[in-house]
Amino acid sequence: MKRLAIKPTDMTREVMAELEARGLIIRLCPGHEAFEAPAGETTWRLMYEPREGYGPHRLIAIRVNREAFAGFGTHPDNEEFWCVGSEDVQPMYLAIALISNDRMMEKIADGTLSEDDFIMLRIRYNDPEVSFFVMRAGVPHGEAIVDHGKAPAAFYVTESRDLPLDLTDMGEFELTVKE
């Protein structure tokens, strides 16, 4: 087994803006709602629309209490992360591939996948600048904790009801948090 120990990155406005610029997420933060609304009117702007075939939207709460990134994979449509919660829980990390799923599969097959192909976000709760975002369809990602003897980490997700998780076969590779 090849362990990819990835150093955590703090969720900052700059880090999240970079992930958005790469097309991996859509930030839901102050300033993103800034568009014209003429006096006397209420207007709206579409952030994204779910793809047909995955059912209506739903809101789910997720508790994470595993150190392995066993749920690392992709979804064929977007999902929203709402990192609302207590800071007094297990530290939670979100691993996101910085390369496309196709490229990641090639690198797994030829044994060249590396720590540089990922970012390991240390989840920050309740911060309007970074804690709310849309994970784009097809972006490989997964969550895990580091056990510090606290309550399990938790967050909310809104997604289409019938949205599947396509698990990634990491082959000989294993993602871990470098502490």
C-alpha positions, 0 to 999 in steps of 0.5 A: 500500500502506498500511503499518500500523507497529505498536509492539511490546509486551512480553509481560508478565503484565498484557498476557497477562491483558488478552488473555485477558480479551478472549477472544483467548487462554487463558493456560497459566501458574502459578495457572491450574491452581488448582482443588480437589483433595480430599485423597487424590484427583487431579482434572482440569479441561478447558481446552478440547477440539478441535472434531470434524473437524480430526483428532487433536492434533499437536506441531510446531516452527516456524522463522520467518525472514521479515519479512513477516506473509505467514501472517497469518490465522485457524484454525477451532479453537484452537492452543497456543503454546509459546515455548520456545527460545533468546533468541539468535535473530532477534527474533520478533513475534506480531501479534494483531487486537484486533477480530473477524475479521468487523470486521477484514474490514469495516475492510479493505474500507472502508479504516479498518483502523489500528494500534489494531486490533492488538497486536504482541507481542515474543515472550518465551521460557521465561517461565512467566507469558507464554510458553505460551498458547492462541490462540482459534479465529477470532482473526486472528494471524501471526508475523514476525521483524526481521532482526538477522543471527541464527538464525531464531526458533523456537517450538512449536505443538500443534494438530489435525492437519488444522487449516487456516490461513485467510489474511487478504486484507489488501487495501491494508494491510501489517503491519510492526513499528515499531522 
